[in-house]
């Protein structure tokens, strides 16, 4: 998939998640990383699909999903199978939050 298709998919995902106050995304190397309340829950990568981190909540909401590699060297992620169900998608992401690792803080250059 190209950058344009990924941009269109991200626009759709952003619309589906527009009710989540703490949702944001950033562009990265032709794809997108998705955050909820400062924790990464998924993203759009080479395949152009929304991929979700593998958590118990994600598996409960998407029992029909399967694991894929978003890119070489990455951990496996679940293909989002509930993207068109706005309410369930938002509920899943809210429930996933407690299972997601907290964002790592970076040390400032020169700090010991």
C-alpha positions as CSV (number, residue, x, y, z in Angstrom):
1,X,0.0,0.0,0.0
2,X,1.1,3.5,-0.7
3,X,1.2,6.6,1.4
4,X,-2.0,7.9,0.0
5,X,-3.9,4.7,0.8
6,X,-2.5,4.7,4.3
7,X,-3.4,8.4,4.7
8,X,-7.0,7.6,3.7
9,X,-7.1,4.6,6.1
10,X,-5.8,6.8,8.9
11,X,-8.5,9.4,8.2
12,X,-11.1,6.7,8.5
13,X,-9.6,5.3,11.7
14,X,-9.4,8.8,13.2
15,X,-13.1,9.4,12.4
16,X,-14.0,6.1,14.0
17,X,-12.1,7.1,17.1
18,X,-13.1,10.7,17.2
19,X,-15.1,10.3,20.4
20,X,-12.0,9.2,22.3
21,X,-10.6,12.4,23.9
22,X,-7.1,11.1,24.4
23,X,-6.7,9.5,20.9
24,X,-3.9,10.8,18.7
25,X,-1.6,9.5,15.9
26,X,1.7,10.4,14.4
27,X,3.0,9.7,10.9
28,X,6.1,7.5,10.8
29,X,7.9,6.1,7.7
30,X,4.8,6.0,5.5
31,X,2.6,4.6,8.2
32,X,1.0,5.8,11.4
33,X,1.4,5.0,15.1
34,X,-1.8,5.3,17.2
35,X,-2.0,6.3,20.8
36,X,-4.7,6.4,23.5
37,X,-3.9,8.3,26.6
38,X,-0.1,8.3,25.7
39,X,0.1,4.5,25.2
40,X,0.6,2.9,21.8
41,X,-2.3,0.6,21.0
42,X,-1.7,0.0,17.3
43,X,-1.0,1.5,13.9
44,X,-1.2,1.4,10.2
45,X,1.9,-0.1,8.6
46,X,3.0,-1.6,5.2
47,X,-0.2,-3.7,4.8
48,X,-2.4,-0.6,5.1
49,X,-4.6,-2.3,7.7
50,X,-5.2,-1.1,11.3
51,X,-3.1,-3.5,13.4
52,X,-3.7,-3.7,17.2
53,X,-1.3,-4.8,20.0
54,X,-2.0,-8.3,21.2
55,X,-3.7,-8.0,24.6
56,X,-6.3,-10.0,26.4
57,X,-8.9,-7.2,25.8
58,X,-8.1,-7.1,22.0
59,X,-8.5,-10.9,21.8
60,X,-11.9,-10.7,23.6
61,X,-13.2,-8.1,21.2
62,X,-11.7,-9.7,18.1
63,X,-11.7,-13.5,18.5
64,X,-11.7,-13.9,14.8
65,X,-8.5,-11.9,14.3
66,X,-5.0,-13.3,13.5
67,X,-1.5,-12.2,14.2
68,X,0.7,-10.6,11.5
69,X,4.1,-8.9,11.5
70,X,3.7,-5.2,10.8
71,X,7.3,-4.9,9.5
72,X,10.5,-6.9,9.6
73,X,11.9,-7.1,13.1
74,X,8.6,-6.1,14.9
75,X,6.5,-8.1,17.3
76,X,3.3,-9.6,16.0
77,X,0.1,-7.6,16.1
78,X,-3.6,-8.4,15.6
79,X,-5.5,-7.4,12.4
80,X,-8.4,-5.2,13.5
81,X,-11.6,-7.0,12.6
82,X,-14.0,-4.5,14.3
83,X,-12.9,-1.3,12.5
84,X,-16.4,-0.6,11.1
85,X,-18.0,-1.0,14.6
86,X,-17.2,2.4,16.1
87,X,-18.6,1.7,19.5
88,X,-16.9,-1.7,20.0
89,X,-13.6,-0.3,18.7
90,X,-13.6,2.5,21.2
91,X,-14.6,0.2,24.0
92,X,-11.8,-2.2,23.1
93,X,-9.2,0.5,23.1
94,X,-10.4,1.9,26.5
95,X,-10.2,-1.6,28.0
96,X,-6.8,-2.3,26.4
97,X,-5.2,0.8,28.0
98,X,-4.4,-0.9,31.4
99,X,-2.7,-3.8,29.5
100,X,-0.5,-1.5,27.4
101,X,3.0,-0.5,28.6
102,X,3.5,3.0,29.8
103,X,5.3,5.3,27.5
104,X,9.1,5.4,28.1
105,X,10.5,8.7,29.2
106,X,13.6,9.9,27.4
107,X,16.6,11.2,29.2
108,X,17.7,14.7,28.1
109,X,21.0,14.9,26.4
110,X,23.8,15.6,28.9
111,X,21.7,14.3,31.9
112,X,23.4,11.8,34.1
